[in-house]
């Protein structure tokens, strides 16, 4: 009988777990729809900003006798220092979402170290921060809460410090790594070079028909302002893209957990019925044996 009670307790516990995971799946599904819509709107703005930056950069390049001579566009063939900005979630229960980002960051660290390049890490998200701190890896910057609730002002401040380090010559390259949203059932690791800006990656598939005229200025005020906004929005959009992917991954993980819990309930129910039948059979045998002994 004790065995029956234990199995029944397990069935109740697993059923409660299934209710919790199913509720988490529904919450993530609702959050995903909102974040996905925000990501679509943000993508449109990012594309227009990229188009404008590309157009002005190309026009300044053609208008200047020396070409485009700007700190934000100077690519070093052999960088000495690289800053990696990576985004992970603040929470778990989302499958391998965070592990994939951390794995890619570790691969980059190993590759740069092999090339004798110093790597500095800038972390967004508790899971990534906890992982590297546990492994005694130094973090130059860290922020918690931004990946769960993307805010443009906070994102701009965070990436602004990194961009300033680039302008000051403290780092030669800034790379952004995050797990991005593809669709409701898949995510992919995205790795982008934020600075220096690569003009070839800014070119669009369509030829611009704008009649915008740009005259080169000595201090590149317009171009610098555009690059600053471009970098800030790249950070902000990456946060939104990562959040959508996080909700998608958590929705899948909770769906799988709910299905596994239901399968476990079925297995435990079968075990409970067998144990109950065995107990009934044992009691019947004992009753019959007692009656026989009284004859």
Long-range contacts (C-beta under 8 A, 24 or more apart in sequence): 1-279, 3-275, 4-272, 4-275, 4-276, 4-279, 7-268, 7-271, 7-272, 7-275, 8-272, 10-268, 11-265, 11-268, 11-269, 11-272, 14-261, 14-264, 14-265, 14-268, 15-261, 15-265, 17-257, 17-261, 18-257, 18-258, 18-261, 18-262, 18-265, 21-254, 21-257, 21-258, 21-261, 22-254, 22-258, 24-93, 24-250, 24-254, 25-250, 25-251, 25-254, 25-255, 25-258, 28-247, 28-248, 28-250, 28-251, 28-254, 29-247, 29-251, 31-247, 32-184, 32-244, 32-247, 32-248, 32-251, 35-240, 35-243, 35-244, 35-247, 36-181, 36-244, 38-240, 38-244, 39-181, 39-237, 39-240, 39-241, 39-244, 42-233, 42-236, 42-237, 42-240, 43-237, 45-233, 46-233, 46-234, 46-237, 49-226, 49-229, 49-230, 49-233, 50-202, 50-204, 50-230, 51-204, 51-208, 52-226, 53-197, 53-202, 53-226, 53-227, 53-230, 54-199, 54-202, 54-203, 54-204, 54-208, 55-208, 55-210, 55-212, 56-212, 56-214, 56-222, 56-223, 56-226, 57-197, 57-199, 57-202, 57-223, 58-199, 59-212, 59-213, 59-214, 60-214, 60-216, 60-220, 60-223, 61-199, 63-214, 63-215, 63-216, 64-216, 68-199, 70-220, 70-223, 70-224, 70-227, 71-166, 71-167, 71-196, 72-167, 72-195, 72-196, 72-197, 72-223, 72-224, 72-227, 73-196, 73-197, 73-199, 74-196, 75-196, 75-198, 76-172, 76-173, 76-196, 79-117, 79-172, 79-173, 80-117, 80-118, 80-172, 81-117, 81-118, 81-119, 81-120, 81-170, 81-171, 81-172, 81-173, 82-112, 82-117, 82-118, 82-119, 82-120, 82-171, 82-172, 82-173, 82-174, 82-175, 83-119, 83-120, 83-121, 83-122, 83-140, 83-162, 83-165, 83-166, 83-171, 83-173, 83-174, 83-175, 84-108, 84-109, 84-119, 84-120, 84-121, 84-122, 84-175, 84-177, 85-122, 85-124, 85-159, 85-162, 85-174, 85-175, 85-176, 85-177, 85-194, 85-235, 86-121, 86-122, 86-123, 86-124, 86-128, 86-176, 86-177, 86-178, 87-124, 87-125, 87-128, 87-147, 87-176, 87-177, 87-178, 87-179, 87-238, 87-239, 87-242, 88-123, 88-124, 88-125, 88-126, 88-127, 88-128, 88-129, 88-131, 88-147, 88-179, 88-242, 89-125, 89-126, 89-127, 89-147, 89-148, 89-242, 89-246, 90-125, 90-126, 90-127, 90-144, 90-145, 90-147, 90-148, 91-126, 91-127, 91-148, 92-127, 93-250, 93-253, 93-254, 94-246, 94-249, 94-250, 94-253, 95-249, 95-250, 95-252, 95-253, 95-256, 96-249, 97-179, 97-187, 97-245, 97-246, 97-249, 97-250, 98-125, 98-127, 98-128, 98-131, 98-179, 100-179, 100-187, 100-189, 101-128, 101-177, 101-178, 101-179, 101-189, 102-127, 102-128, 102-131, 102-132, 104-177, 104-189, 104-191, 105-177, 108-175, 108-177, 108-191, 120-171, 122-158, 122-162, 124-158, 124-239, 146-239, 147-239, 147-242, 147-243, 147-246, 148-243, 150-236, 150-239, 150-240, 150-243, 152-232, 152-233, 152-236, 155-232, 155-235, 155-236, 155-239, 156-232, 156-235, 156-236, 158-235, 159-194, 159-231, 159-232, 159-234, 159-235, 160-228, 160-231, 160-232, 163-194, 163-195, 163-228, 163-231, 166-195, 166-196, 176-234, 176-235, 176-238, 178-238, 178-239, 178-241, 178-242, 178-245, 179-242, 179-245, 179-246, 179-249, 180-238, 180-241, 180-242, 180-245, 181-241, 181-242, 181-244, 181-245, 181-248, 182-245, 183-248, 184-248, 184-251, 185-248, 185-252, 186-248, 187-245, 187-248, 187-249, 190-238, 190-241, 192-234, 192-238, 194-231, 194-234, 194-235, 195-231, 197-227, 197-230
